[in-house]
Amino acid sequence: MAKRYRYSIIKRKEAAKGKLSVGMAAASLILFAAAVLTTFGLNGRYGFIAGGICLFASLLSVYGFIMGLLSFSEEKRMHRTSTVGSLLNGVILVGWLGFFLMGV
């Protein structure tokens, strides 16, 4: 008879800092939408409000990117959210940098 192999799948939790990284990316995108809606609502006046919102959103993106990279050091965890969070925050950060450089 042929030998039967038994496989067991170990369920691992996602990295906590990876979840935080994805949350920061979502918050940055929500703040971008809030800044755009605020600017339209105020008819382009009070640009410092939208600028402050965008600056805070870009800082969230930087923090999320750092947390995403640090989450790869967590052992015995899955790193799907770490990868997604790092990539999203990196792309969002490049987008924020592009917006700021267009304004300069």
N, CA, C and O atoms as a MOPAC input file, in Angstrom:
PM7 MOZYME 1SCF
protein

 N      0.81700 1    -1.17900 1     0.00000 1
 C      0.00000 1     0.00000 1     0.00000 1
 C      0.86500 1     1.24900 1     0.00000 1
 O      1.99000 1     1.27600 1     0.49900 1
 N      0.28400 1     2.26400 1    -0.58000 1
 C      0.98200 1     3.53500 1    -0.63000 1
 C      0.91000 1     4.23700 1     0.72300 1
 O     -0.06500 1     4.11800 1     1.46600 1
 N      1.95600 1     4.95500 1     1.00400 1
 C      2.01700 1     5.66400 1     2.26900 1
 C      1.13000 1     6.91100 1     2.19600 1
 O      1.18400 1     7.65100 1     1.21300 1
 N      0.33700 1     7.14100 1     3.20100 1
 C     -0.54100 1     8.30400 1     3.23500 1
 C      0.15000 1     9.42800 1     4.00100 1
 O      0.68000 1     9.23400 1     5.09500 1
 N      0.12500 1    10.58000 1     3.40100 1
 C      0.69600 1    11.75200 1     4.05400 1
 C     -0.41600 1    12.56600 1     4.68300 1
 O     -1.47700 1    12.74700 1     4.08600 1
 N     -0.18000 1    13.03900 1     5.85000 1
 C     -1.15600 1    13.89100 1     6.53000 1
 C     -0.55700 1    15.27700 1     6.68900 1
 O      0.53000 1    15.45900 1     7.23600 1
 N     -1.29300 1    16.22200 1     6.20200 1
 C     -0.84400 1    17.59800 1     6.28300 1
 C     -1.72600 1    18.35600 1     7.25600 1
 O     -2.93900 1    18.14900 1     7.30900 1
 N     -1.12000 1    19.21100 1     8.00400 1
 C     -1.90500 1    20.07800 1     8.88600 1
 C     -1.56500 1    21.52500 1     8.54500 1
 O     -0.41400 1    21.87300 1     8.28100 1
 N     -2.57700 1    22.33000 1     8.55900 1
 C     -2.39000 1    23.73400 1     8.24200 1
 C     -2.44000 1    24.50900 1     9.54800 1
 O     -3.40100 1    24.42200 1    10.31200 1
 N     -1.39300 1    25.25800 1     9.77900 1
 C     -1.32300 1    26.05200 1    10.99100 1
 C     -1.92100 1    27.42100 1    10.69100 1
 O     -1.46800 1    28.12200 1     9.78600 1
 N     -2.92700 1    27.78800 1    11.44600 1
 C     -3.53100 1    29.10100 1    11.25700 1
 C     -2.71600 1    30.12300 1    12.03900 1
 O     -2.57700 1    30.04200 1    13.25900 1
 N     -2.19200 1    31.06900 1    11.30700 1
 C     -1.39800 1    32.12500 1    11.92200 1
 C     -2.17400 1    33.42000 1    11.90600 1
 O     -2.99300 1    33.65700 1    11.01800 1
 N     -1.92000 1    34.23400 1    12.86700 1
 C     -2.54300 1    35.54600 1    12.92600 1
 C     -1.75500 1    36.52100 1    12.05500 1
 O     -0.57500 1    36.32100 1    11.76500 1
 N     -2.44500 1    37.57000 1    11.65400 1
 C     -1.77500 1    38.63000 1    10.90600 1
 C     -0.93000 1    39.45900 1    11.86600 1
 O     -1.21400 1    39.53000 1    13.06100 1
 N      0.09500 1    40.07600 1    11.33300 1
 C      0.95100 1    40.93200 1    12.14300 1
 C      0.16800 1    42.16900 1    12.57500 1
 O     -0.51700 1    42.79700 1    11.76800 1
 N      0.27800 1    42.50700 1    13.84300 1
 C     -0.49800 1    43.62400 1    14.39500 1
 C     -0.08700 1    44.95100 1    13.75700 1
 O     -0.93900 1    45.78300 1    13.44700 1
 N      1.20300 1    45.14500 1    13.56400 1
 C      1.66000 1    46.39200 1    12.94600 1
 C      1.27800 1    46.45400 1    11.47400 1
 O      1.16100 1    47.54300 1    10.91200 1
 N      1.08400 1    45.30500 1    10.84600 1
 C      0.61300 1    45.27500 1     9.46500 1
 C     -0.81700 1    45.77200 1     9.35900 1
 O     -1.16400 1    46.50700 1     8.43500 1
 N     -1.65000 1    45.36100 1    10.31900 1
 C     -3.03000 1    45.85800 1    10.35200 1
 C     -3.04300 1    47.36300 1    10.57700 1
 O     -3.83600 1    48.08100 1     9.96800 1
 N     -2.16400 1    47.83900 1    11.45400 1
 C     -2.06200 1    49.26800 1    11.71100 1
 C     -1.63400 1    50.01100 1    10.45300 1
 O     -2.11500 1    51.11200 1    10.18400 1
 N     -0.74100 1    49.41700 1     9.69300 1
 C     -0.26400 1    50.02900 1     8.46100 1
 C     -1.38300 1    50.18100 1     7.43300 1
 O     -1.49200 1    51.22000 1     6.78100 1
 N     -2.20300 1    49.16000 1     7.28900 1
 C     -3.33700 1    49.24000 1     6.36500 1
 C     -4.34800 1    50.28000 1     6.84800 1
 O     -4.93700 1    51.00100 1     6.04300 1
 N     -4.54300 1    50.35300 1     8.15800 1
 C     -5.43600 1    51.36600 1     8.72000 1
 C     -4.94200 1    52.77900 1     8.45700 1
 O     -5.73400 1    53.68000 1     8.18100 1
 N     -3.64100 1    52.97100 1     8.54200 1
 C     -3.07000 1    54.29700 1     8.27400 1
 C     -3.22500 1    54.67200 1     6.79800 1
 O     -3.44000 1    55.83900 1     6.47300 1
 N     -3.11600 1    53.69100 1     5.91200 1
 C     -3.31100 1    53.96400 1     4.48500 1
 C     -4.76100 1    54.36200 1     4.22400 1
 O     -5.03000 1    55.29300 1     3.46400 1
 N     -5.68300 1    53.65600 1     4.85400 1
 C     -7.10900 1    54.00000 1     4.68300 1
 C     -7.40400 1    55.38300 1     5.25300 1
 O     -8.14800 1    56.15800 1     4.65200 1
 N     -6.82200 1    55.69500 1     6.41200 1
 C     -7.03200 1    57.01300 1     7.01800 1
 C     -6.46100 1    58.12200 1     6.14500 1
 O     -7.04900 1    59.19800 1     6.04200 1
 N     -5.33000 1    57.86800 1     5.52400 1
 C     -4.72900 1    58.86700 1     4.64600 1
 C     -5.61100 1    59.13100 1     3.43300 1
 O     -5.76600 1    60.27700 1     3.01200 1
 N     -6.18500 1    58.07900 1     2.87500 1
 C     -7.08100 1    58.26500 1     1.73000 1
 C     -8.37600 1    58.97400 1     2.12900 1
 O     -8.89800 1    59.79500 1     1.37400 1
 N     -8.88500 1    58.65700 1     3.30700 1
 C    -10.09900 1    59.32700 1     3.78700 1
 C     -9.82600 1    60.80800 1     4.04000 1
 O    -10.66500 1    61.65600 1     3.73600 1
 N     -8.66400 1    61.11700 1     4.59100 1
 C     -8.31400 1    62.51200 1     4.82200 1
 C     -8.10600 1    63.26800 1     3.50600 1
 O     -8.38400 1    64.46400 1     3.42600 1
 N     -7.62100 1    62.57700 1     2.48800 1
 C     -7.50300 1    63.21500 1     1.17400 1
 C     -8.88900 1    63.59800 1     0.65900 1
 O     -9.09000 1    64.70700 1     0.16400 1
 N     -9.83200 1    62.68000 1     0.77900 1
 C    -11.20900 1    62.97600 1     0.34100 1
 C    -11.80100 1    64.11200 1     1.17400 1
 O    -12.51900 1    64.96000 1     0.64300 1
 N    -11.50400 1    64.13400 1     2.47000 1
 C    -12.01000 1    65.20800 1     3.33300 1
 C    -11.41600 1    66.55400 1     2.92900 1
 O    -12.11500 1    67.56800 1     2.95600 1
 N    -10.14200 1    66.57800 1     2.55800 1
 C     -9.50500 1    67.82800 1     2.14000 1
 C    -10.10800 1    68.33800 1     0.83300 1
 O    -10.33000 1    69.53800 1     0.67500 1
 N    -10.37000 1    67.43100 1    -0.09600 1
 C    -10.97000 1    67.83400 1    -1.37200 1
 C    -12.38000 1    68.36700 1    -1.14300 1
 O    -12.74500 1    69.40300 1    -1.69800 1
 N    -13.17200 1    67.67300 1    -0.33700 1
 C    -14.54100 1    68.12400 1    -0.06300 1
 C    -14.55500 1    69.44400 1     0.70700 1
 O    -15.41700 1    70.29200 1     0.47400 1
 N    -13.60600 1    69.61700 1     1.61900 1
 C    -13.51200 1    70.87600 1     2.35700 1
 C    -13.17400 1    72.02700 1     1.43000 1
 O    -13.74000 1    73.11300 1     1.55400 1
 N    -12.26100 1    71.80200 1     0.50600 1
 C    -11.87800 1    72.84500 1    -0.43600 1
 C    -13.05300 1    73.22400 1    -1.33500 1
 O    -13.28400 1    74.40600 1    -1.58600 1
 N    -13.79100 1    72.23300 1    -1.81800 1
 C    -14.96700 1    72.53600 1    -2.63900 1
 C    -16.04600 1    73.24200 1    -1.82000 1
 O    -16.70000 1    74.16600 1    -2.30400 1
 N    -16.22200 1    72.80600 1    -0.59400 1
 C    -17.24900 1    73.39800 1     0.25500 1
 C    -16.95900 1    74.85300 1     0.61500 1
 O    -17.87800 1    75.65600 1     0.77500 1
 N    -15.68000 1    75.18200 1     0.73900 1
 C    -15.30100 1    76.55000 1     1.10000 1
 C    -14.94200 1    77.39800 1    -0.12400 1
 O    -14.43800 1    78.51200 1     0.01900 1
 N    -15.20000 1    76.87600 1    -1.31700 1
 C    -14.95700 1    77.57900 1    -2.58400 1
 C    -13.50700 1    78.03700 1    -2.75100 1
 O    -13.24300 1    79.10900 1    -3.29500 1
 N    -12.58500 1    77.22200 1    -2.28200 1
 C    -11.16700 1    77.52100 1    -2.47400 1
 C    -10.57200 1    78.47500 1    -1.45900 1
 O     -9.36300 1    78.70600 1    -1.47200 1
 N    -11.38900 1    79.03600 1    -0.58100 1
 C    -10.86300 1    79.90600 1     0.46400 1
 C    -10.34200 1    79.06700 1     1.61700 1
 O    -10.61400 1    77.86800 1     1.69500 1
 N     -9.61000 1    79.68400 1     2.49400 1
 C     -9.05600 1    79.01400 1     3.67200 1
 C     -8.26100 1    77.77200 1     3.27200 1
 O     -8.52500 1    76.66600 1     3.74500 1
 N     -7.29800 1    77.97700 1     2.40600 1
 C     -6.48500 1    76.86800 1     1.91700 1
 C     -5.62000 1    76.24000 1     2.98900 1
 O     -5.18300 1    75.09700 1     2.85100 1
 N     -5.36800 1    76.99100 1     4.07400 1
 C     -4.54300 1    76.43300 1     5.14100 1
 C     -5.22800 1    75.26400 1     5.83900 1
 O     -4.55800 1    74.40300 1     6.40800 1
 N     -6.56100 1    75.22800 1     5.79900 1
 C     -7.28100 1    74.09500 1     6.40900 1
 C     -7.02000 1    72.82900 1     5.59500 1
 O     -6.68000 1    71.78400 1     6.14900 1
 N     -7.18000 1    72.93300 1     4.29100 1
 C     -6.92300 1    71.77200 1     3.43100 1
 C     -5.44400 1    71.38600 1     3.47800 1
 O     -5.10700 1    70.20300 1     3.45100 1
 N     -4.56800 1    72.38300 1     3.54900 1
 C     -3.13600 1    72.10100 1     3.65100 1
 C     -2.78600 1    71.37400 1     4.92900 1
 O     -1.95300 1    70.46800 1     4.92500 1
 N     -3.41700 1    71.76500 1     6.02500 1
 C     -3.18100 1    71.07900 1     7.29500 1
 C     -3.67900 1    69.64700 1     7.27700 1
 O     -3.02500 1    68.74000 1     7.79300 1
 N     -4.83800 1    69.45600 1     6.67900 1
 C     -5.37800 1    68.09600 1     6.56500 1
 C     -4.44300 1    67.22900 1     5.72100 1
 O     -4.16000 1    66.08200 1     6.06900 1
 N     -3.97400 1    67.78400 1     4.62400 1
 C     -3.08700 1    67.02200 1     3.73200 1
 C     -1.74300 1    66.73600 1     4.38200 1
 O     -1.17700 1    65.65900 1     4.19300 1
 N     -1.22600 1    67.69600 1     5.14900 1
 C      0.04100 1    67.47500 1     5.84400 1
 C     -0.11300 1    66.36300 1     6.87500 1
 O      0.75700 1    65.50000 1     6.99200 1
 N     -1.20300 1    66.38000 1     7.61500 1
 C     -1.45600 1    65.32400 1     8.59500 1
 C     -1.61600 1    63.96900 1     7.90900 1
 O     -1.13100 1    62.95600 1     8.41300 1
 N     -2.28700 1    63.94800 1     6.77200 1
 C     -2.48200 1    62.69300 1     6.03700 1
 C     -1.15100 1    62.15900 1     5.51400 1
 O     -0.92600 1    60.94900 1     5.51500 1
 N     -0.28000 1    63.04200 1     5.07300 1
 C      1.02700 1    62.57900 1     4.58800 1
 C      1.87600 1    62.04500 1     5.74100 1
 O      2.62100 1    61.08100 1     5.56300 1
 N      1.77200 1    62.66000 1     6.91400 1
 C      2.50000 1    62.14500 1     8.07600 1
 C      1.95000 1    60.78700 1     8.50900 1
 O      2.71000 1    59.91700 1     8.93500 1
 N      0.64300 1    60.60500 1     8.40400 1
 C      0.06000 1    59.28500 1     8.67600 1
 C      0.59100 1    58.23700 1     7.70800 1
 O      0.84000 1    57.09300 1     8.08700 1
 N      0.75800 1    58.63900 1     6.46300 1
 C      1.27100 1    57.71600 1     5.45700 1
 C      2.72500 1    57.32900 1     5.75200 1
 O      3.11000 1    56.17200 1     5.58100 1
 N      3.51600 1    58.28800 1     6.18900 1
 C      4.91000 1    57.98800 1     6.56100 1
 C      4.93900 1    57.02200 1     7.73800 1
 O      5.68300 1    56.04100 1     7.72800 1
 N      4.12300 1    57.30600 1     8.75400 1
 C      4.05700 1    56.44200 1     9.92900 1
 C      3.56700 1    55.03900 1     9.55900 1
 O      4.08800 1    54.04500 1    10.06500 1
 N      2.57600 1    54.96200 1     8.68700 1
 C      2.06900 1    53.66500 1     8.24700 1
 C      3.10200 1    52.87100 1     7.46900 1
 O      3.18800 1    51.65000 1     7.60200 1
 N      3.89000 1    53.57300 1     6.65000 1
 C      4.94800 1    52.90100 1     5.89200 1
 C      6.00500 1    52.33000 1     6.83800 1
 O      6.46800 1    51.20600 1     6.64900 1
 N      6.38200 1    53.10300 1     7.84800 1
 C      7.37700 1    52.62900 1     8.81000 1
 C      6.83300 1    51.44800 1     9.60600 1
 O      7.54700 1    50.47000 1     9.82900 1
 N      5.57800 1    51.52900 1    10.03500 1
 C      4.98300 1    50.41300 1    10.77100 1
 C      4.86700 1    49.16400 1     9.90000 1
 O      5.04100 1    48.04500 1    10.38400 1
 N      4.57500 1    49.35800 1     8.62000 1
 C      4.50300 1    48.21800 1     7.70600 1
 C      5.84000 1    47.51600 1     7.56100 1
 O      5.90700 1    46.28800 1     7.50700 1
 N      6.90000 1    48.30100 1     7.49800 1
 C      8.22900 1    47.69600 1     7.39600 1
 C      8.64900 1    47.03000 1     8.70000 1
 O      9.27000 1    45.96700 1     8.68400 1
 N      8.31400 1    47.64700 1     9.82300 1
 C      8.66800 1    47.04900 1    11.11300 1
 C      7.87700 1    45.78100 1    11.40600 1
 O      8.32700 1    44.93600 1    12.18000 1
 N      6.71900 1    45.64100 1    10.80300 1
 C      5.89200 1    44.45900 1    11.08300 1
 C      6.46900 1    43.18600 1    10.47200 1
 O      6.06700 1    42.08400 1    10.84600 1
 N      7.39300 1    43.32500 1     9.54800 1
 C      8.00200 1    42.12000 1     8.97200 1
 C      8.89500 1    41.39800 1     9.97800 1
 O      9.24500 1    40.23700 1     9.76700 1
 N      9.26700 1    42.06700 1    11.06300 1
 C     10.12600 1    41.43000 1    12.05500 1
 C      9.33900 1    40.56800 1    13.05100 1
 O      9.94300 1    39.84700 1    13.84500 1
 N      8.01700 1    40.63100 1    13.02100 1
 C      7.21500 1    39.79700 1    13.91000 1
 C      7.26700 1    38.34300 1    13.43700 1
 O      6.96100 1    38.03700 1    12.28500 1
 N      7.65800 1    37.46800 1    14.34300 1
 C      7.81100 1    36.06100 1    13.98600 1
 C      6.50100 1    35.30500 1    14.17800 1
 O      5.64700 1    35.69900 1    14.97100 1
 N      6.36600 1    34.22700 1    13.44300 1
 C      5.20700 1    33.33800 1    13.49200 1
 C      3.90900 1    34.08100 1    13.22000 1
 O      2.89200 1    33.82500 1    13.86400 1
 N      3.94700 1    34.97600 1    12.29300 1
 C      2.78000 1    35.75300 1    11.87300 1
 C      2.71400 1    35.74500 1    10.35600 1
 O      3.71600 1    35.53800 1     9.67100 1
 N      1.50800 1    35.97400 1     9.84600 1
 C      1.35900 1    36.14100 1     8.40200 1
 C      1.66600 1    37.59500 1     8.06800 1
 O      1.42400 1    38.49000 1     8.87900 1
 N      2.19600 1    37.82500 1     6.88000 1
 C      2.63500 1    39.16800 1     6.51400 1
 C      1.90900 1    39.71500 1     5.29600 1
 O      2.45200 1    40.54800 1     4.57000 1
 N      0.68800 1    39.25300 1     5.06800 1
 C     -0.09000 1    39.80800 1     3.96100 1
 C     -0.41800 1    41.26700 1     4.17800 1
 O     -0.21800 1    42.09300 1     3.28800 1
 N     -0.92300 1    41.59200 1     5.36000 1
 C     -1.28400 1    42.98000 1     5.63600 1
 C     -0.04500 1    43.86700 1     5.70600 1
 O     -0.11200 1    45.05700 1     5.39700 1
 N      1.07400 1    43.29400 1     6.10800 1
 C      2.31800 1    44.06400 1     6.12800 1
 C      2.71000 1    44.48000 1     4.72300 1
 O      3.09800 1    45.62400 1     4.48600 1
 N      2.60600 1    43.54400 1     3.79800 1
 C      2.95400 1    43.83200 1     2.41500 1
 C      1.99300 1    44.84000 1     1.80400 1
 O      2.41400 1    45.80400 1     1.16300 1
 N      0.69800 1    44.61200 1     2.00600 1
 C     -0.30900 1    45.51300 1     1.43900 1
 C     -0.17200 1    46.91100 1     2.03800 1
 O     -0.22100 1    47.90600 1     1.31600 1
 N     -0.00200 1    46.98500 1     3.35000 1
 C      0.12600 1    48.27800 1     4.01100 1
 C      1.36400 1    49.03700 1     3.58100 1
 O      1.30800 1    50.24600 1     3.35600 1
 N      2.48300 1    48.33600 1     3.46700 1
 C      3.71800 1    49.00000 1     3.04200 1
 C      3.60000 1    49.52000 1     1.61800 1
 O      4.01000 1    50.64300 1     1.32600 1
 N      3.04100 1    48.70500 1     0.73300 1
 C      2.89900 1    49.13800 1    -0.65800 1
 C      1.91600 1    50.30100 1    -0.79300 1
 O      2.20000 1    51.27700 1    -1.48800 1
 N      0.76600 1    50.20000 1    -0.13300 1
 C     -0.21600 1    51.27700 1    -0.21300 1
 C      0.33500 1    52.58600 1     0.34300 1
 O      0.18900 1    53.64100 1    -0.27400 1
 N      0.96300 1    52.51100 1     1.50000 1
 C      1.50800 1    53.72700 1     2.08600 1
 C      2.64900 1    54.29800 1     1.25500 1
 O      2.80700 1    55.51700 1     1.18300 1
 N      3.44000 1    53.44400 1     0.63300 1
 C      4.50000 1    53.93400 1    -0.25100 1
 C      3.94400 1    54.66100 1    -1.46200 1
 O      4.43900 1    55.72600 1    -1.83200 1
 N      2.92000 1    54.09200 1    -2.07900 1
 C      2.29900 1    54.73300 1    -3.24800 1
 C      1.60700 1    56.03400 1    -2.84600 1
 O      1.70900 1    57.03900 1    -3.55100 1
 N      0.90600 1    56.01400 1    -1.71800 1
 C      0.23300 1    57.22000 1    -1.25000 1
 C      1.25400 1    58.30100 1    -0.90400 1
 O      1.03300 1    59.48000 1    -1.18300 1
 N      2.35400 1    57.90600 1    -0.30500 1
 C      3.40200 1    58.86200 1     0.05200 1
 C      4.01000 1    59.50700 1    -1.18300 1
 O      4.27900 1    60.70900 1    -1.18100 1
 N      4.23100 1    58.73600 1    -2.22800 1
 C      4.74100 1    59.29500 1    -3.48200 1
 C      3.70600 1    60.25100 1    -4.08500 1
 O      4.06600 1    61.29000 1    -4.63800 1
 N      2.42600 1    59.89800 1    -3.97600 1
 C      1.37400 1    60.78300 1    -4.46400 1
 C      1.33800 1    62.09600 1    -3.69200 1
 O      1.21000 1    63.16300 1    -4.29300 1
 N      1.45200 1    62.03000 1    -2.35700 1
 C      1.47300 1    63.25600 1    -1.55400 1
 C      2.68600 1    64.10800 1    -1.89000 1
 O      2.59000 1    65.33200 1    -1.98200 1
 N      3.82100 1    63.45800 1    -2.07100 1
 C      5.02700 1    64.19600 1    -2.43700 1
 C      4.84600 1    64.88100 1    -3.78100 1
 O      5.29000 1    66.01400 1    -3.96500 1
 N      4.19700 1    64.20300 1    -4.72000 1
 C      3.91700 1    64.80400 1    -6.02900 1
 C      3.00600 1    66.02000 1    -5.91100 1
 O      3.22900 1    67.03600 1    -6.57000 1
 N      1.96400 1    65.91200 1    -5.06000 1
 C      1.06200 1    67.05600 1    -4.85400 1
 C      1.80300 1    68.23800 1    -4.25200 1
 O      1.61500 1    69.37500 1    -4.68500 1
 N      2.63800 1    67.98100 1    -3.26600 1
 C      3.36500 1    69.06600 1    -2.63600 1
 C      4.35700 1    69.71100 1    -3.59100 1
 O      4.52200 1    70.93100 1    -3.58000 1
 N      5.01600 1    68.91300 1    -4.41200 1
 C      5.98400 1    69.47100 1    -5.36700 1
 C      5.30600 1    70.23700 1    -6.49000 1
 O      5.88000 1    71.18700 1    -7.02100 1
 N      4.08500 1    69.83700 1    -6.86200 1
 C      3.34000 1    70.59900 1    -7.86000 1
 C      2.94500 1    71.96500 1    -7.29600 1
 O      2.87100 1    72.94700 1    -8.03500 1
 N      2.69500 1    72.02600 1    -5.99600 1
 C      2.31800 1    73.29100 1    -5.36700 1
 C      3.48700 1    74.24500 1    -5.21500 1
 O      3.30500 1    75.46200 1    -5.16300 1
 N      4.68600 1    73.68900 1    -5.14500 1
 C      5.87100 1    74.54200 1    -4.97900 1
 C      6.21000 1    75.11500 1    -6.32800 1
 O      7.17500 1    75.87000 1    -6.45300 1

